[in-house]
Amino acid sequence: MGGLAIFIGYLISIIVQFSIEMNGQVKSVADSIVIKNLDIIEKYISNPNSNSLPDMNIYISFFTNLTGISTESSLDYMRQHNPAKKDFESWSVWFVYNKKDLSWDNDAKVILLNIRISLPNY
């Protein structure tokens, strides 16, 4: 079972990498912001003891608010949330499926999520 989990994680990272960067070009400002924040989370997960990484609470809040996916992180002794690998994977997969609906509002300096909701047939 452990080998399967490793393979699935590897496959997700390939899909995310391929989907995020096509020919080295980023689709939009919103995409580049999300990618930058995913990179910070990924760097933290690969080296959580690095002193050069910022407070993770900011990035966890960013992804929780953007995606609606709660973190599975735990609090450390300093009451700081630490993102888990599963958080990174969940947020990355969400981005792959939803990036077409993201846009950047330059006036408000916010990322917009354009949600399409189908009405039920009555």
C-alpha positions as CSV (number, residue, x, y, z in Angstrom):
1,M,0.0,0.0,0.0
2,G,2.9,2.4,0.8
3,G,4.3,2.0,-2.8
4,L,0.9,2.9,-4.2
5,A,0.7,6.0,-2.1
6,I,4.2,7.1,-3.3
7,F,3.2,6.4,-6.9
8,I,0.0,8.4,-6.6
9,G,1.9,11.3,-4.9
10,Y,4.5,11.2,-7.7
11,L,1.7,11.1,-10.4
12,I,0.0,14.1,-8.8
13,S,3.2,16.1,-8.8
14,I,3.8,15.4,-12.5
15,I,0.2,16.3,-13.4
16,V,0.4,19.5,-11.3
17,Q,3.8,20.4,-12.8
18,F,2.6,19.8,-16.3
19,S,-0.7,21.6,-15.8
20,I,0.8,24.6,-14.1
21,E,3.6,25.3,-16.6
22,M,3.0,24.7,-20.3
23,N,6.0,25.8,-22.3
24,G,7.3,27.7,-19.3
25,Q,4.5,30.3,-19.5
26,V,2.1,31.2,-16.7
27,K,-1.5,31.9,-17.8
28,S,-2.2,34.9,-15.6
29,V,-1.3,36.9,-12.5
30,A,-3.7,34.8,-10.5
31,D,-2.0,31.6,-11.6
32,S,1.5,33.0,-10.8
33,I,0.3,34.0,-7.3
34,V,-1.1,30.6,-6.6
35,I,2.0,28.8,-8.0
36,K,4.3,31.0,-5.9
37,N,2.3,30.1,-2.8
38,L,2.3,26.4,-3.7
39,D,6.0,26.6,-4.1
40,I,6.5,28.0,-0.6
41,I,4.3,25.3,0.9
42,E,6.2,22.6,-1.0
43,K,9.6,24.0,0.2
44,Y,8.3,24.1,3.7
45,I,7.2,20.4,3.5
46,S,10.6,19.4,2.1
47,N,12.5,21.2,4.8
48,P,10.3,22.2,7.8
49,N,13.2,23.2,10.0
50,S,14.5,25.9,7.6
51,N,14.8,29.3,9.3
52,S,14.4,31.1,5.9
53,L,10.7,30.2,5.4
54,P,7.9,32.5,6.5
55,D,5.0,32.0,8.9
56,M,2.9,29.2,7.3
57,N,-0.3,30.5,8.8
58,I,-0.6,33.1,6.1
59,Y,-0.2,30.5,3.3
60,I,-2.6,28.0,4.9
61,S,-5.2,30.8,5.3
62,F,-4.7,31.8,1.7
63,F,-5.4,28.3,0.4
64,T,-8.2,27.5,2.8
65,N,-10.0,30.7,1.8
66,L,-9.4,30.2,-1.9
67,T,-10.2,26.5,-2.2
68,G,-12.5,25.9,0.7
69,I,-10.3,22.9,1.6
70,S,-9.4,22.9,5.3
71,T,-5.9,22.0,6.4
72,E,-5.0,18.8,8.1
73,S,-2.1,20.6,9.7
74,S,-1.2,20.4,13.3
75,L,-0.1,23.1,15.7
76,D,3.5,23.1,16.8
77,Y,4.7,24.3,20.2
78,M,4.7,28.0,19.0
79,R,1.0,27.7,18.0
80,Q,2.0,27.8,14.3
81,H,0.2,25.6,11.8
82,N,2.4,23.3,9.8
83,P,1.0,22.3,6.4
84,A,1.0,18.6,5.7
85,K,1.9,16.9,2.4
86,K,-1.8,16.0,1.9
87,D,-2.7,19.7,2.2
88,F,-0.2,20.6,-0.6
89,E,-1.6,17.7,-2.7
90,S,-5.2,18.7,-2.2
91,W,-4.6,22.4,-2.9
92,S,-2.5,21.5,-6.0
93,V,-5.2,19.2,-7.4
94,W,-7.9,21.9,-6.7
95,F,-5.8,24.4,-8.6
96,V,-5.4,22.1,-11.6
97,Y,-9.1,21.7,-11.9
98,N,-10.1,25.3,-11.1
99,K,-7.4,27.5,-12.5
100,K,-9.5,28.2,-15.6
101,D,-12.0,30.0,-13.2
102,L,-9.4,32.2,-11.5
103,S,-8.8,35.8,-12.5
104,W,-6.9,38.8,-11.1
105,D,-8.7,42.0,-10.1
106,N,-6.0,44.6,-10.5
107,D,-8.0,47.4,-8.8
108,A,-8.8,45.4,-5.7
109,K,-5.6,43.4,-5.8
110,V,-7.5,40.1,-5.2
111,I,-7.9,36.8,-6.9
112,L,-11.4,36.2,-8.1
113,L,-13.0,32.7,-8.4
114,N,-15.7,32.7,-11.0
115,I,-18.1,30.0,-9.9
116,R,-20.6,28.5,-12.3
117,I,-23.6,26.9,-10.7
118,S,-26.1,24.9,-12.9
119,L,-29.7,25.4,-11.9
120,P,-31.6,22.2,-11.3
121,N,-34.2,21.2,-13.9
122,Y,-37.7,21.7,-12.6
